[in-house]
Amino acid sequence: MKLKFLLFVVTLLALQLTSVNELKAQTADSTKVTQAADSVKVKVAKPKKLEKLKELPDPLSVGWKKDKMFGDKLFEQGSLYNGLHYYEAAIAKNPKETNLYQQLADGNFMLRDYRSANRYYKMLVDMDTAKHTNWMALYKYALTEKFLGNYEKAKLLFEQFNETYKNSADLANIRKKVTMEDAGCDLGIKFRDDKTFKETRLVHLDTNVNQPFTDYAPVLKDPHTLYFSAVVSDKVILTGKREKFATFSRMYSAKKNSDSSWTQKQILPGEVNTVAYHVGNPTFSANGKTMYYTQCLQDDNQAIKCNIYKSLLGDTGWVAGTMLNENVNAPGATNTQPNLGKNERGEDVLYFVSDRNIGRGTDIFYAKLNSDGTFDKAREISGNINTDGNEFTPNYDVQTNTLYFSSDGHINIGGADVFKTKPANGSWSEPENLGMPINSSVDDMYYSWNEKDGIGFVVSNRPGGYGLKSETCCDDIYQLYRYRIFLAVKGKLVDPDSGNVVKDQVVNLYDANTGALIKSYNSKDGNYFFDLNPDKSYKISVARDGYFTGTQLYNTLGKDKSDTASFTVSMKKMVMNKAYSLSNIYYEYDKADLIPASKLVLDTLYDILKENPTITIELSAHTDSKGADKYNEELSQKRAEACTNYLVNEKGIAKDRIVAKGYGKTMPVAPNTNPDGSDNPEGRAKNRRTEFKILNDKRQPAMQTVPVPTN
């Protein structure tokens, strides 16, 4: 992640505010990697001294050397986007000038055009397969694959990196970073392939709010008013030999329409949008009359320094802000992204982001808000929130006591992910990745959620935005909402033999995976109804004295629309000593060995025994009339025991619940021969059977472990 890019609006790279002298330090994507990165020479030729530029020539109208010269000059001035046009023209005219690939790769990477950067980094890697001197190209090639969402390919490249440079002591830190990125790919695959129902949905706000450059820091001032910040134009003007932006970041507001869309944005009234400063990142007091925000100065060297200001709401808008003192704004550091909330002790505080920890990127700090409106000296947030990378855009939700923030220093699925943490034992819980769809394979930040109003926001450069330069160049605001679906199951309890409805019965709903009882329904009229949750597996179970337990399995996996399923649960009466046939149980010829298909049939008996744990059965086997009486009796006994052994030894049914009995040919259910004495194959097939009958039922009235509702 790029440091300046994070300091002000977490989008300053898109504003082209990075000079070529900073390029090497920033390509490491982590402040800890910077020292190792300095050993790599970025091939940017020192530009020749140019006179004041009134107009830049068309890249197609000059030779490749001039294109390269203008590209170098523009890169030095921080105009990466314009410089790339000249480099691209130069390489098109002279494809052998392969040293330009580094500028094209790094420039596109810093502008977050990851698809173009990926193409050039691959060229650099392909040219370095023998010597392996350009380790940064392989690292960035893997990163761009990750940012493009190609997690499997990125994993292979990260693993290739660690294998190729495993013996390089100078790259120990970068290998640690690579290992984290590899783990991030695993996490991305997990979130991507998780098909469970997601209530959170994203809507890309239209051009009333978003426009084709940079939009950020959305916050609800009240349920009907959205405040946010934006840089409306990326036009660059020349002043002497320096470039400056013709427009600055400003704060805007929009009103919610009756259809939940937003009106055309309006610049905030009053004096907070200070001339010649970038302003943004508003946060408000509970009464909405005090606003804290960021004001940033950009000098002629493209350096940015930000501080936090306070403004009061006057009769005609927000009055000119005053800078908070050194308790919050550390001199010489950038201090930005304020957010009012509570700390782990429940005290009112102002969270913000600062780079005052030298060599650590940006970290989250907080200053206690006193009753007189002053702040105590700021402290770094405790726990495992801050890392050696960058943490930013803190947002505290007072309704759930949850702190949300973004980071590139924790294991993430993109460049920067949104995490959450809660107060725990005087500190903070381990940060939790919010996953998809809130996070993507690129940068996601400024997350907020208002449970009361059912609305939230996140800022992202994911594909699908209004960016002009590339699909991932620029940040847009996305609105979050909860897409709720209503799932249920209903039905009747019916005796299949009589067709009568079984009334006055408790119906239980279980989690089919864990067996846990979820809820019970007191069915007076034989009907039942349960509300269900998405992506769950359920079992409906009805136990009644004198009946087999009625069951019905159902799941809501993959459902994304409201639906009510309907099932009739069979309540079959239990008759003692009645033979119930188990059809299609086959054995090896003249043997008692079960074949696989027979085990599947026995599984239905296992289900009956499992659902009716108080019954004891006799499991009997029968033969046709062929063969001697004793032989058939012994064979049938062995077959009955084979079935019993399967249920006991392989399925876990208690041995004392089954009595195995072989009857041989003594109990035919059909004639073995026809009246004329000829063989009757159909009759013999019916006689070669396996049955069970209930010997005893010790069932007691079912104990309820949850209160039975009265409906």
N, C-alpha and C positions, 0 to 999 in steps of 0.2 A: 504494500500500500504506500501511497505517495504522501509525504508529510504535509506539504502545503495543501494538497488536495483535501486533507482532513481538517486543517486548522480553521478555515473560515466557514465554508458551506459544505464541506466534504465533496466539493465539485470543482475546485479551482483549477484542476488540470484541464477540465473542459473549457475553462476560461483562458487557456494558453498562458498561464502565469509562471511557467517553469523555464528557466534559462538553461542553456546547454552546459554551463558549468556545474549545474546541479544534477545533470543527467546520470552520471555514474553513481552518485550516492543514492539516488532514488530508485535505480533499477534493481536494487537488492530486495525490494519489497518488504524490508524489515530493518529497523535501525541496528539490530545486532549483526545483520549481514553486511552492513556498510563497509566495515573494515576489510572484509574479504573481497568485496566488490571493487575496492580501490585498486586491487592488483590487476584488474582487467582494463586494458586500454580501449576506450571507445574511440573509433577512428573518425573523429570529426576534425577536419582540417581547420586551422586558424584562418578566419576570414580576412580577406584583404580590407584595408581601410577604405570605406566608401564615403562619398560625399552625401549630403543630405538627400534622401530619397523623396522626390515629389510623387512619382508614380513608379510602380514596378513593371518591368516589361513582361509581355506575354511569354510564358515558358517555351512556347513553340517557336518564338521568333528569334531565339538566340541559340548559340551552340551549347553542347553539354557542359563544357567547363564553366560557362557563365551561369548555367542553371545550377551547377554545384555551388558556385560562389554565392549566388543569391540565396540558395537553400541554407548554406552555412550562416550567412548574415542573419536571415530570419530566425534560424534556430537560436543564435546568440541573443537575439532580442526577445526570445520567448514566443515567437509566432510559429508554433510547431505546425499548425494546420496549413498555413500558407507556405512554409518551408518545404513541407512534404510534396507540394505540387511541383516544385522545382527539382527536388530529388527524383521524383517519379519521371519527370521529363528527361532528366539527365541519364537515368538508367535505361530508359527506352531508346535513347539515341546511342548509348554506348553500353550494351549489356555486359561488357567485360569489366566495367568499373564496379566490381563486386564489393569493394569496400563501402559502397553506399548502402548495402543491405543492412548494415548495423543501424545507420540513421533511420532508414525506413522502418525497421523493426521496432526500435526503441521509441521513435516518434509516434507511430501508430499505437503502441502499447500505452504510452502516457496519455494519449487522447482517447484511450479505451476503445479503439477500433480493433478488437481482439481478432477478428477474422483476418484482417489485413496483416496485423502483427504476426499471427500464426503462420501465414504464408512465408513471410520473410525470415522468421526464426527457423523454419524448416529448411530454407535454403542455407542459412548459416550452419545449421547442424549437419546437413548433407556435405557441406564443404569441409567439415571438421572431423570426419569420421576416422581419419588416420591419426592425427596428433592429439585430439581432444584438448585443445588449448582454450577454446571458447566455451567454458562451462556455463557461463551466463546464458548463452543462446539456448542450450539444452534445458536449463531451468525455466526460462521464459517460454520456451516452446511447450513444455509440460503445463505451465500455468495457463497459457492461452487455451489449451485443450480443455482444461478444467473449467475455465470461464465460459467456454462455448458449450459446456454441459456434456462433453465427451469424457465421462469419468473413467471408463474402462481404459481408454487409450492414454489418458493422463496418468493413470496408475502405472501403466507399463513404462512410461517415460520417466516418472519419478523413481521407480525401482531401477531403471537403467542408469539414472544419474547416480544413485547411491552405490551401485555396483561399479560404475566406471571410476568414480572418484573416492572409493572407500579407503584408499591409502593416503589421501591428501589431508595432512594435518591442518593446512590453512583453511580447509573447507568444512571443518567440524561443525561450525554453527549453521552453515547453509544446509548441511546434511540433516541436522535436527529439524530445520524448517521444512525440508523436503519430506521428512518422515511425517510431520504434521499434515502437510498437504496431501500425502498419500492417504492418511487416515480420514481427511476431509472428503476424499473421493469415495471411500467406503461409506461414509455417512450420507453423501449425496446419492449414492446408489440405493441405500436403504430408504431414504425419504422419497426418491423418485419412484421406486417400485412398490411403495406402500399404497395399496388401492383402497384402504379404509376410507369411509366417508369423512370429508372435511367440511365442517360447518363454515369456516372462514372462506369468504370469496373476495376477489379483488375486482374493482372497476377502475379502469384507466380514465381519469377525469378528462373532460373534453377541453377544447381550446378556450373556453371561458376562463379556465384556470391554467392549464398547461399550454406551453408554447415551445417552439423548436429550439430551445437552448437549455436553460437550467431553472428548475423549479424545486423548492425545498422548504423544509421547516413548517409543515402544516400544523395548525393548532386551532381547536375550537375555542373562540373567546366566549361564546355562549352557544346554546343548541342550534342557533340559526345563523351564526356568523363564523366564517372561516378566515383566519389570518394565515398568510404564507409569505414566502420570499421568492424573488425571481430576478434573474438577469435577463432582461427582455431582448437584448441585442448583443451579438458578439462582434460588432463592427469595431475595427481597430483604426486609430488615427496615428499619424506620425508627428512627433514633436521633436525637432532637431534630429538626432540620430536614435531616438528612442520611440518605442511604440507605447501607446496608452489606450485604454478602452474608452470608447465614446460614451458608454452608458455604465451605470453602476448598479449593483444589487439594490433592490428596493423592496419595501414591505407593502403588501396588498391585502385587500379583503374582498370577500364575495359573500352573497346572501343565499340561503337555501330556498329553492323554489318549492312549490307544493308537491312536485313530483320527485323531490329529493335531489334534483340537479342543482347546479350553482349558477348564479348570475355572472355576467361579465365582470371580471376583476376590476377593482378600483384602487388607485394608489391611496395609501392611508392619508387622511387629512392631518394637518398640523405640521410640526417641524422636525419630526424624527428622521425623515429621509434626508439626511444631511448632504449638502452639496459636496462632491468630490470624495465621498466616503462610500464604502460598501456597507449596507445595513441589512440585518436579518435576524433570524432566530428569536422570535418573541416568546415570552412566557408571562402569565398574568397572575396577579393576586386574586384571592377568592372573590372579592367584590368587583373585579374587572377594571379597577380605576388606576392600578399601578402596573406598568409594563417594564420588564427587564429585557434587554435585547443586546445584540452585538453590533459594534461599529468598528470597521476595519479601514486602515489607511494603507494604500498601495503607493510605494514610492517609484521614482523613475527607474530603479533597478529591478522592478517587478516584485520587490519584497513586500510581504503582507504582515502587518501586525494588527491584532484584534484586541479589543477590550470590551468589558461589559458595562452597559449604561442603564440608567433608570429614568423612566419618563412617567409623568402623571397625565391623566386624561382631563383636558380643559374643555371649555365651552365650544371651541371650534376644532377640537382634535387633540392629538398628542403633542404636548409641549416639548421643546428641545430637551434632549436628555442630558443628564449629568453623569460623568464617569464615576463608578464605584471606587473606593479607595484601595490602598495596597493590601488590605485584608483579603480582598478578592482578586484584584488585578495585580499580579506579580510583575514588577517592572522588567522590561526586556523580553518578557514572554508573551505568547499569544494566549488570550483568555476568551473563551467563546462558548456558544451553545448553552446558555443558562436555562435552568428548569427548576421551578419551585416544587418542593415535595417535602418528605420527611426522611430522617435518617433512621438507622437501625434501632435507635432509642425512642423513636416517635417524636423527635423535636423538629420544628419547622426549619428547613434549610433551603439553600440555593445550591443546586448541583450545577456544575459547569465542567468544561474541558480545557486543559492547559498542557503546554509542552514544556513546563518549567522543570520537569525531571529530565535533565540533560542526558541524551543517549537512550531515552526510553520511548520516544514517540509521543503520542498524546495520551493522557490519563484523565480519569474522572476524579474531581475534587468536590468538596462541599463546604459551605460556610454557614454556620448557624445564624438564623434570622432572629434578632432580638425584638422585644415588644416595642421598642422605640424606632424600629425600622433600620437599625444599624446591623452590621454583620460582624461576627467574631472572625478571627483569623482562619483562613481556609485550611482544611486538612484533606489529605488524600483518603479516598474511600478505603475501608478495610476489606478483608476477605480476599478471595481469589478472583476479583473482578479485573483489576488492572494487570496487564502483562507487559512483556518487553516490546510488544507490538503497539497497536493504536486502539484505544477505546474512545468512543465518542457518541454523540446524540443521546445523552441520558434523558429518560422520561419516567417520572414517578407517577403511578396510578394510586391515588389516595383511596379509591373504593376497594381495591384488593390488596393494598400494601405491597405492590410489586414494582420493582425498578427494572425498566427495560433499557437496553443500551445496545450499541453495535460495536463489533470488534473484528479485527483481522488477526488478533493474537491468540484467540482460542481456536480449537478445531472447527473449521467451517466448511460449508459446501460451495462457497463462492469466493469473492474477494473480501467481502465484509458481510457478516451475518448479524441478525438480531438475536439477542439473548435476553433471558429474564432471570431475576433473582429476588429472594424475599429475605426479610430479617430472620436470623436464626442464631440463637444462643449468643446474643450480643454482637453478632457480626452479620454475614450474609451467606445464604445458601450457595451451593455450587451452581454457577451459571448454567442455564439450560437453553439449548438451541431450539428456537421456535419451529424449525423445520419448514417444509413446503406447505402451502404456497406463499407464506410470508417471505421466506428466504428463497433465493434463486441461485443460479450459478455465477452471478455477478455481484454487484454491490447493493445492499439493502440497509436502510437506516431510517431514522426519524419515526420509529414505530410508536404508535399510541393507540389506545383503545378506551372508549368511554362506554362502560357497561350500561349505565343508566339510559343513555341515548341510543345505544346499539350502533355505534359508528366508530370508526377508527381510520388511521392513515398509515401509509408507509411510503417512503421515497425510494425509487429504484431506477437503475439504468438497464433493466432487463429488455430484451427485444420486444418491440411493439410500441415503443414510445414515439415521441415526435422529433427525435434527434435528426438533424440534417446531415451530420458528418458520417455516421454509421449507426448500425442497429443498437449499439451499446454505448454510444458516446456520452449520452446526456441523461440527466436525472429528471424524472417526472413524478408527479404525485398520484398515488393510487389510493382510492377510498376502500376501506374494508367494511364488510357487513356480514352478518350471520345468516347463512342460508339454512333455514330450519325445515326439516321434513318431518311429517307425522306418520309413524308406522304403527300398525296394530295388528292383532290377530283376534278373531272371534269364531264362534261356532256353537255346536250343540253336542250334548252327550246322548248317544243313542244306543239302545240294545239292538244289535244287528239281527237277533233271532226273532224278536217280536216287532221291531220297528218303533218301539215306544221310546219317548224321551225319558232319560233318567234325571229326576229332580232332586232337590235338596242335597247337593253334593259340593264339597270343597274341591276346587280345581287349583292345582299348584303349577307355577311357572318356575323352571330351573334354568340355570346357565348350563348348557349342554356340554361345555368344555370342562368346567370345574365341579359341576354337580351342586353348586350352591343354590339354595332356595332364594328366589328373587322376590316373589310376591304370591299371594293367594287370593282366590276369588270365590265368594260364597254364592254358588249358583242355586237360587231358589227354584227357577223355572226350567232348569236344564240348559240354559245358555251361559256362555262365558265371554269375557272380553279383557284383553290386556294391551296396554300401550307398550311399545317396544322401542329399543334404541338401534341406530344404524350399526351395521357390521358386527352383529352378534349372532351366536348360535343358541337356540332355545329348545327346551323340551317341556311340553305340556304333559302333566301326569295327573291321573285321577285314580285314587285307591278307594275301593268300597268293599265292605264285607260281602262275600258271596259272588264277587265278580273278579275276573282278571283285571289287573291294573290297565287302565286305558292310557295310551301314550301317543304323542304326536310330536315329531321333530320339525323344526322350522328355523330358517336363518334369514337374516336381513343383509347378508354380505353383498356388496356391490350396488345396493339400491340407492338411488339418488333422487327419487321422486316419492311423494307421499303415497302410501298404499296400505290397504287393510286386507289381509289374507283371511280366508274362511276355511275351517276344517271341522268335519264331524268326527268326534272322538268315539271310537267303538268301545262300548261297555258290555262285554260278553259275560254272561252268567257262567259261574264255575260249577260244574257238576262233578261230585265225587265219584271216583271209580269209573268214569266214562272214558273210553279210549279215544284219544285224539291222534289222528294219523300224522306222521311225518313222512310226506311223500318224497320220492326220488332220492332216497339214501341207498347208495350202491356200494358194493364191496368187490374185491378181487374175486374172480371165479373160484368157487369152492374154498374161499378163505374168509377170514374175519377182518382183514385189513381195510380201513376206510380209504376211499379215494378222495382227492381234494374237493370234488363237487359235493360229496356227502358232508364234508365239514361245513360247507356254506349253509346247508339245510339245518344242521345241528346248531348253527349260530342263532337261528330263529328260536330254538328251544332255550338256548342260553339267555336270549333277551327276555323270554317269559320268566325264567327262573330269577333273573336279576331284577326284573320289575316286580316280581311277587316273591319277596325274600322269606315269606312265612310258610310256603308250601313245600311239601315233600311229595316226590313222584316215584312211580314205578316206570322204568324205561324198558320196554319189552321188544324182542325181535322174534319174527315168525318166518317159517319156510313154507314152500309148497310141499306136495305129497311125495315127490321123488326122493328116493333114498330111504335108508333104514330109520326107524323111529329114534333110536339112541343117537345115531349120527346127526340127524337133524336137530335133536334137542341140544346136543353139545355144540353144534355149529351156531345155532341161534343164541345160545348162552354166551359164546365167545363174541358174537357180534354185538349183543346188548352190552357186554362189558367193554368192548372197544368204543362204543358211543359214550358210555359212562366215563371211561378213562380220558377221553378227549375233553369232556366238559369239566372234569375234576382237575386233571393234570395240566391241560393247556389253557383252559378258560377260568379256572380258579373257583369253581362251584364247590361248596363243602360236600365231602364224600357222603356224609350221613343224610343228605337231602335227596339221594338217588338210590333206588333199589334196582339192580340190573336183573332181568328175568328173561330166560329163553324158553319159548313155548314150543319150539319145533313146528311140527305140522298139525298140532292138536287143536288149533283154533282158526280154521279157515274162515274167510269172509266171502268166498266165492267158490264155485265148483272147480276142481282141478281137471275134471274130464266132462265131456259133453254127455247128454243122455244116451247116445249110441255107443259110448265107451271110448270114443276118440279123445285125443288130447285137447285141452282147452288152454292155449297159451295166455289168453287175456285173464282167465281166472287164476292161473298160477302166478302171474305178475302181481295181481292184487294181494295174493296170499304172502308173497315175499315182501314183507313190510316191517316198518319200525313204528312203534306207537309209544305214547306216554299217557298215564292217567294219574290223577291227583289222589294221593292216599290220605293226606291230612293238610289242614290249613290252620296254623296257630295265630292267625292274624288278630291283632288287637286294634282298637280304634286308633287311627293315625294321630300321632302327636304333632301339633302345629308349633313350629319354631318362630313364626311371626304372627302378629295379630291378624285375624281374618276380618276383612272389611265388611261392612254392611251394605256395600254397593250404593 
